[in-house]
Amino acid sequence: MTSLRISSAIRAYRRANALNQTAFGELFGVTPQAVSKWERELSCPDITLLPELAKVLGVSVAYLLGSDP
C-alpha cells in the first residue's frame, strides 16, 4: 500500500506539471529509470528523499508512507 501511494503521487504530480521522468528525476538527482521504477512500484525512493519529495508533491511524509489519509 505504501509504494502505491508514493507511486500514484509521483505520477500524478509529474503529469499535472507536464514533466517527463527525466525532468522529474533531475529535481532529486536521480535517473529517469529510477523515477520509472518508482511509478511502476518496482522500487521506492530512498528514505532520505522523502522530506523533499513530500515538499515538492505538496503532501506530508506521513501521507506518502500511508499513515495519513
C-alpha positions in Angstrom: 0.0 0.0 0.0 2.8 2.4 0.8 4.5 2.1 -2.6 1.2 2.5 -4.3 0.6 5.9 -2.6 4.1 7.1 -3.4 3.9 5.9 -7.0 0.5 7.5 -7.5 1.5 10.8 -6.0 4.7 10.9 -8.1 2.9 10.1 -11.3 0.0 12.5 -10.7 2.3 15.4 -9.8 4.6 14.7 -12.8 1.7 14.6 -15.3 -0.1 17.6 -13.8 3.1 19.7 -14.1 3.9 18.4 -17.6 7.3 16.9 -16.5 8.8 13.9 -18.1 10.6 11.3 -16.0 14.0 12.9 -16.8 12.9 16.4 -15.6 11.3 15.0 -12.5 14.4 12.9 -11.7 16.6 16.0 -12.1 14.7 17.6 -9.2 16.0 14.9 -6.9 19.3 13.9 -8.5 18.1 10.6 -9.7 17.9 8.9 -13.2 14.7 8.7 -15.3 15.0 5.0 -14.8 14.7 5.4 -11.0 11.5 7.5 -11.5 10.1 4.9 -13.8 10.7 2.2 -11.2 9.1 4.3 -8.5 6.0 4.8 -10.7 5.8 1.1 -11.6 6.2 0.1 -7.9 9.4 -1.8 -8.6 11.3 0.3 -6.1 10.7 3.2 -3.7 12.6 6.4 -3.3 15.4 6.4 -0.8 14.2 7.4 2.6 16.5 10.5 2.6 14.5 11.8 -0.4 11.1 11.6 1.3 11.0 15.0 3.0 12.0 16.9 -0.2 9.7 14.6 -2.3 6.8 15.4 0.1 7.5 19.1 -0.1 7.5 19.1 -3.9 4.4 17.0 -4.1 2.6 19.1 -1.5 1.8 16.3 0.8 3.2 15.1 4.2 5.8 12.3 4.6 3.2 10.6 6.7 0.8 10.6 3.7 3.5 9.1 1.4 4.1 6.4 4.0 0.4 5.6 4.2 -0.2 6.7 7.8 -2.1 9.9 7.0 -5.3 9.8 4.9 
